[in-house]
Amino acid sequence: MSFVNFILNNSQQITDELRNIMSIGISLYTYYTAYHYFVNNDPQYILTNLYAIIGHCISDSFLINETNRNRLELYIHHLSAVGLITFQLYYEPPTNHFYPCISTCVELSTFFLVLKDWLKNWPKWIVQVNNVLFLFTFFYTRVYLFSVYFFFDRRLAIIVSPNTNNFIGFLWYYGSLIGLYSLNIYWGMIICKIFFKTIKNVKILNIINCETALEYTYLSSLIYSFYAYSINEPYDYLSKFGYVFLFDIFGQSVLVFSSYYYHKELKKRLIQNTHMQSTSVDVLEDNKILWIYLNDIICIHIRTFLCAFTNLNLFYNDNTIIIRQFLIGSSLFIHLITIYHYIKFIVDLKLKNETFALDEPITYKTYIINVLIGLPILVDNLLIIYKTDDYIIRIGLVFTFIMLCVVSYVRPFYQANHLLIHILLFVQTFYLTNANVLKNNNLLIQ
């Protein structure tokens, strides 16, 4: 009876330990498998490891405690991992061992993650060594290897393309791939946030310096786009398309000026607030900052819409012109609807005497605002991804959107977070510009 009571009273601890033992067992077998494959060129254990990871993900899903605050993340991880592995087992030839082995290597960091839980009361230097090893294996396997050999690997995309040309195969593979990769990026940003917390008070990273940099960051995107468009046979564009790329240049130019005035005003108010021991600015404080803020948001919509307009190029008339007109019309409709609801929401907050601070925590206000800003950007990116033939450009746009969503939610760099967002937007502009060049070049040679 006492044994039964012990089990009942310690069920959660026993379950957690069981999960740790299962996880470290899978991780150790993955080390064994990777050693035999990469050192001895022996792939015989890969298939067993793939089935073992599937079994572990399924069994672990039933052991996750309902009070675990990471429950949803673990379910997404297990579902995505099982999806990616089963796709490989179902479609890929048994002679292709490299990618299945790389996909299992993400479990290498789990060994040190479990030890992190078990070594809490050990000497501090042992804990620190284990933490370093965990960080190295996590970022090397789950971020670097997964990025290079799965997410951005054009060769792998060609290998799986015969099996992703149908809807089920496409959803199965890319849904699992993006789900697992997004989760690794999310966990990576949480780790970065823990680290950055120790250096966030470094003077060079203070909010005033960040706002100064933010005044000019969009200018770099404009310069790159202008350069990329200008070297792309402009006379052919003049004769056939009437410099369609100027629409994108105009959209970016408008955003450069609006962003400059917005962040200049924020910096001015932050300097004033510093004397009052405050590092926050309420954009609903008065009409001046409110209209500068709304102007910047509207210019973001203009920039994203005109970029999609450049890509779909209504000046070129062929048998797809009706489809492209419909897509552009749909994009414009979504932009107008979200702008209307955005302004309405902000005005409602103003009338209710509510605040919306520069460093507003994650609340219903930030969720609504992020959706109203992000939805049309997502739609325009999906349109460009759909109309772009180059895999690297497509996956690059997916990557930047994942990063923007994760960074906006986790806020890993505190007061420098918005600066990181602008850097990511430059990367996004790089892919968008090249997508526009490629698309219009394809039209040019038809």
KOLGU-160389 format. One line per field, with one value per residue (C-alpha): residue number from 1; x, y, z; residue in three letters. Coordinates in steps of 0.05 Angstrom, whole numbers, m for minus. Layout:
k <- c(NUM ...)
xx <- c(X ...)
yy <- c(Y ...)
zz <- c(Z ...)
r <- c(Ala ...)
This chain:
k <- c(1 2 3 4 5 6 7 8 9 10 11 12 13 14 15 16 17 18 19 20 21 22 23 24 25 26 27 28 29 30 31 32 33 34 35 36 37 38 39 40 41 42 43 44 45 46 47 48 49 50 51 52 53 54 55 56 57 58 59 60 61 62 63 64 65 66 67 68 69 70 71 72 73 74 75 76 77 78 79 80 81 82 83 84 85 86 87 88 89 90 91 92 93 94 95 96 97 98 99 100 101 102 103 104 105 106 107 108 109 110 111 112 113 114 115 116 117 118 119 120 121 122 123 124 125 126 127 128 129 130 131 132 133 134 135 136 137 138 139 140 141 142 143 144 145 146 147 148 149 150 151 152 153 154 155 156 157 158 159 160 161 162 163 164 165 166 167 168 169 170 171 172 173 174 175 176 177 178 179 180 181 182 183 184 185 186 187 188 189 190 191 192 193 194 195 196 197 198 199 200 201 202 203 204 205 206 207 208 209 210 211 212 213 214 215 216 217 218 219 220 221 222 223 224 225 226 227 228 229 230 231 232 233 234 235 236 237 238 239 240 241 242 243 244 245 246 247 248 249 250 251 252 253 254 255 256 257 258 259 260 261 262 263 264 265 266 267 268 269 270 271 272 273 274 275 276 277 278 279 280 281 282 283 284 285 286 287 288 289 290 291 292 293 294 295 296 297 298 299 300 301 302 303 304 305 306 307 308 309 310 311 312 313 314 315 316 317 318 319 320 321 322 323 324 325 326 327 328 329 330 331 332 333 334 335 336 337 338 339 340 341 342 343 344 345 346 347 348 349 350 351 352 353 354 355 356 357 358 359 360 361 362 363 364 365 366 367 368 369 370 371 372 373 374 375 376 377 378 379 380 381 382 383 384 385 386 387 388 389 390 391 392 393 394 395 396 397 398 399 400 401 402 403 404 405 406 407 408 409 410 411 412 413 414 415 416 417 418 419 420 421 422 423 424 425 426 427 428 429 430 431 432 433 434 435 436 437 438 439 440 441 442 443 444 445 446)
xx <- c(0 57 88 23 18 90 74 11 44 105 72 94 166 168 138 189 246 219 216 287 312 277 304 376 371 350 405 459 436 437 510 524 489 523 592 583 557 605 667 660 615 566 492 463 437 402 337 331 345 290 239 264 254 183 167 198 158 92 103 129 67 26 73 74 43 m18 15 77 77 116 64 41 114 129 67 87 158 136 85 134 190 146 120 189 216 156 161 233 215 156 184 260 302 336 404 398 428 458 394 360 423 426 353 367 427 381 374 448 434 381 435 461 391 374 440 423 364 404 466 431 466 534 595 584 640 610 542 575 613 549 513 567 563 487 490 542 504 437 458 504 453 385 400 463 459 384 389 446 425 349 320 366 390 372 395 347 290 305 307 239 206 173 138 119 85 19 m18 m12 62 75 36 67 139 140 91 136 200 175 142 206 252 207 208 284 289 239 278 343 315 294 366 391 344 373 444 428 397 467 492 430 455 517 518 524 459 418 350 375 431 383 332 389 407 334 327 372 366 313 360 407 349 332 405 411 346 363 431 401 348 393 444 388 385 345 335 297 253 242 218 175 153 161 209 161 215 206 141 182 234 179 148 215 230 165 181 252 225 167 212 264 214 180 244 271 209 214 287 269 216 260 313 261 235 304 304 240 273 229 250 181 141 65 47 m23 4 m13 m36 33 66 1 m2 72 62 1 37 94 46 10 77 94 30 48 118 95 38 82 134 81 57 128 132 65 78 11 47 63 2 m2 m52 m39 m57 m127 m97 m45 m98 m139 m80 m61 m134 m138 m74 m100 m166 m131 m85 m144 m185 m127 m109 m181 m185 m117 m134 m202 m169 m117 m171 m214 m154 m144 m217 m215 m153 m113 m38 5 78 140 158 87 86 51 m23 m86 m65 1 m32 m85 m34 16 m39 m64 7 32 m28 m20 55 45 m4 44 102 60 42 115 135 80 103 178 213 278 278 330 291 227 256 293 227 198 259 255 181 192 248 206 148 193 234 171 141 202 236 304 345 302 313 353 298 267 336 342 274 299 361 315 274 337 348 276 286 346 303 244 287 319 251 227 289 283 208 214 274 233 179 232 257 188)
yy <- c(0 47 34 52 116 133 125 167 222 227 212 277 270 197 215 271 225 172 224 245 173 161 227 214 143 168 221 170 124 183 196 123 126 191 163 101 140 199 164 92 107 55 74 10 42 102 67 39 108 139 89 98 174 164 117 165 225 187 157 223 259 217 231 307 335 380 432 436 507 483 430 461 470 397 373 415 388 316 323 359 309 249 283 297 227 190 230 208 136 136 174 177 119 74 90 164 162 232 273 223 222 298 300 256 298 349 300 308 369 332 295 360 387 327 333 406 381 326 367 423 407 391 437 502 491 424 458 513 464 426 491 509 440 446 514 490 426 462 518 474 417 449 516 511 440 443 509 488 417 421 490 523 461 467 396 367 408 377 307 314 355 295 279 350 368 344 379 324 313 389 399 337 356 431 434 388 423 493 471 439 494 550 516 510 584 600 561 592 662 645 623 688 728 695 712 783 798 799 852 892 951 960 1034 1024 984 1036 1056 1125 1095 1042 1096 1135 1074 1061 1129 1106 1030 1030 1072 1012 971 1027 1033 958 954 1013 982 913 942 992 940 895 917 981 996 931 951 1019 989 933 949 1023 1016 976 971 1045 1027 987 1043 1093 1050 1042 1116 1134 1086 1113 1183 1162 1116 1172 1222 1170 1146 1217 1237 1176 1192 1264 1241 1187 1239 1281 1221 1201 1260 1230 1161 1132 1093 1089 1130 1128 1137 1157 1212 1269 1280 1296 1229 1193 1218 1206 1135 1123 1153 1104 1044 1067 1074 1002 981 1023 993 921 930 964 910 858 902 904 829 814 868 887 922 854 827 752 696 703 777 764 721 774 829 787 776 849 869 819 847 919 899 866 926 975 932 923 997 1016 968 989 1063 1046 1005 1059 1114 1071 1064 1139 1153 1105 1142 1078 1077 1041 1045 1034 976 951 881 824 840 838 905 879 816 856 906 853 815 878 896 825 797 839 830 755 756 797 751 690 721 733 663 633 671 659 598 602 557 597 661 626 594 658 696 641 645 720 717 663 705 768 732 699 761 804 753 733 801 770 834 879 953 932 886 935 946 871 873 926 884 825 871 887 812 806 864 828 767 809 850 789 757 819 818 744 748 807 776 714 757 793 730 704)
zz <- c(0 18 m51 m85 m44 m62 m136 m130 m89 m135 m202 m234 m212 m234 m302 m312 m295 m342 m398 m382 m385 m452 m480 m459 m485 m554 m553 m536 m591 m639 m619 m633 m700 m721 m702 m743 m803 m805 m778 m802 m862 m835 m843 m814 m750 m782 m798 m728 m699 m742 m717 m646 m650 m677 m619 m570 m596 m595 m525 m496 m521 m473 m414 m420 m357 m365 m320 m365 m393 m454 m470 m536 m560 m545 m582 m643 m639 m635 m691 m736 m722 m735 m799 m826 m810 m837 m901 m909 m894 m942 m1001 m1001 m1028 m975 m1006 m986 m915 m908 m898 m851 m808 m806 m786 m726 m704 m674 m616 m598 m556 m515 m477 m446 m436 m392 m355 m343 m302 m267 m249 m211 m146 m175 m172 m210 m260 m282 m292 m333 m377 m389 m407 m457 m489 m492 m526 m576 m595 m597 m644 m685 m697 m690 m723 m766 m793 m800 m838 m885 m900 m896 m898 m949 m986 m1059 m1073 m1021 m1050 m1118 m1088 m1053 m1109 m1144 m1079 m1060 m1126 m1098 m1042 m990 m1002 m1001 m936 m905 m919 m915 m858 m817 m839 m824 m759 m733 m758 m729 m661 m662 m680 m624 m572 m598 m589 m518 m504 m535 m491 m428 m451 m475 m407 m378 m428 m443 m401 m443 m462 m537 m536 m499 m527 m551 m593 m621 m642 m675 m716 m732 m765 m822 m827 m882 m925 m933 m962 m1011 m1034 m1045 m1084 m1127 m1143 m1158 m1203 m1239 m1262 m1289 m1363 m1352 m1426 m1436 m1377 m1408 m1473 m1446 m1375 m1364 m1306 m1263 m1210 m1195 m1159 m1109 m1104 m1091 m1037 m1002 m1008 m974 m918 m910 m897 m852 m811 m803 m776 m732 m698 m694 m655 m611 m595 m578 m529 m500 m485 m451 m412 m389 m341 m311 m304 m359 m421 m451 m501 m506 m580 m558 m514 m561 m633 m660 m642 m658 m730 m741 m716 m760 m820 m810 m807 m870 m906 m887 m923 m983 m987 m982 m1032 m1084 m1077 m1094 m1151 m1179 m1176 m1209 m1262 m1293 m1351 m1382 m1418 m1428 m1413 m1337 m1334 m1306 m1250 m1234 m1233 m1185 m1139 m1138 m1126 m1069 m1039 m1044 m1012 m953 m943 m943 m895 m846 m850 m834 m775 m750 m749 m718 m663 m647 m646 m599 m552 m555 m540 m481 m454 m458 m471 m522 m502 m543 m497 m490 m460 m496 m487 m528 m558 m585 m612 m651 m676 m698 m735 m771 m792 m806 m844 m908 m905 m901 m960 m1004 m985 m1003 m1070 m1086 m1061 m1104 m1167 m1155 m1185 m1146 m1084 m1044 m1053 m1033 m971 m954 m951 m907 m862 m853 m838 m785 m754 m754 m720 m668 m653 m647 m598 m556 m557 m544 m549 m504 m523 m585 m609 m659 m689 m700 m735 m782 m797 m813 m858 m896 m907 m929 m978 m1006 m1023 m1046 m1093 m1123 m1131 m1170 m1213 m1228 m1243 m1290 m1325 m1338 m1369 m1410 m1444 m1461)
r <- c(Met Ser Phe Val Asn Phe Ile Leu Asn Asn Ser Gln Gln Ile Thr Asp Glu Leu Arg Asn Ile Met Ser Ile Gly Ile Ser Leu Tyr Thr Tyr Tyr Thr Ala Tyr His Tyr Phe Val Asn Asn Asp Pro Gln Tyr Ile Leu Thr Asn Leu Tyr Ala Ile Ile Gly His Cys Ile Ser Asp Ser Phe Leu Ile Asn Glu Thr Asn Arg Asn Arg Leu Glu Leu Tyr Ile His His Leu Ser Ala Val Gly Leu Ile Thr Phe Gln Leu Tyr Tyr Glu Pro Pro Thr Asn His Phe Tyr Pro Cys Ile Ser Thr Cys Val Glu Leu Ser Thr Phe Phe Leu Val Leu Lys Asp Trp Leu Lys Asn Trp Pro Lys Trp Ile Val Gln Val Asn Asn Val Leu Phe Leu Phe Thr Phe Phe Tyr Thr Arg Val Tyr Leu Phe Ser Val Tyr Phe Phe Phe Asp Arg Arg Leu Ala Ile Ile Val Ser Pro Asn Thr Asn Asn Phe Ile Gly Phe Leu Trp Tyr Tyr Gly Ser Leu Ile Gly Leu Tyr Ser Leu Asn Ile Tyr Trp Gly Met Ile Ile Cys Lys Ile Phe Phe Lys Thr Ile Lys Asn Val Lys Ile Leu Asn Ile Ile Asn Cys Glu Thr Ala Leu Glu Tyr Thr Tyr Leu Ser Ser Leu Ile Tyr Ser Phe Tyr Ala Tyr Ser Ile Asn Glu Pro Tyr Asp Tyr Leu Ser Lys Phe Gly Tyr Val Phe Leu Phe Asp Ile Phe Gly Gln Ser Val Leu Val Phe Ser Ser Tyr Tyr Tyr His Lys Glu Leu Lys Lys Arg Leu Ile Gln Asn Thr His Met Gln Ser Thr Ser Val Asp Val Leu Glu Asp Asn Lys Ile Leu Trp Ile Tyr Leu Asn Asp Ile Ile Cys Ile His Ile Arg Thr Phe Leu Cys Ala Phe Thr Asn Leu Asn Leu Phe Tyr Asn Asp Asn Thr Ile Ile Ile Arg Gln Phe Leu Ile Gly Ser Ser Leu Phe Ile His Leu Ile Thr Ile Tyr His Tyr Ile Lys Phe Ile Val Asp Leu Lys Leu Lys Asn Glu Thr Phe Ala Leu Asp Glu Pro Ile Thr Tyr Lys Thr Tyr Ile Ile Asn Val Leu Ile Gly Leu Pro Ile Leu Val Asp Asn Leu Leu Ile Ile Tyr Lys Thr Asp Asp Tyr Ile Ile Arg Ile Gly Leu Val Phe Thr Phe Ile Met Leu Cys Val Val Ser Tyr Val Arg Pro Phe Tyr Gln Ala Asn His Leu Leu Ile His Ile Leu Leu Phe Val Gln Thr Phe Tyr Leu Thr Asn Ala Asn Val Leu Lys Asn Asn Asn Leu Leu Ile Gln)
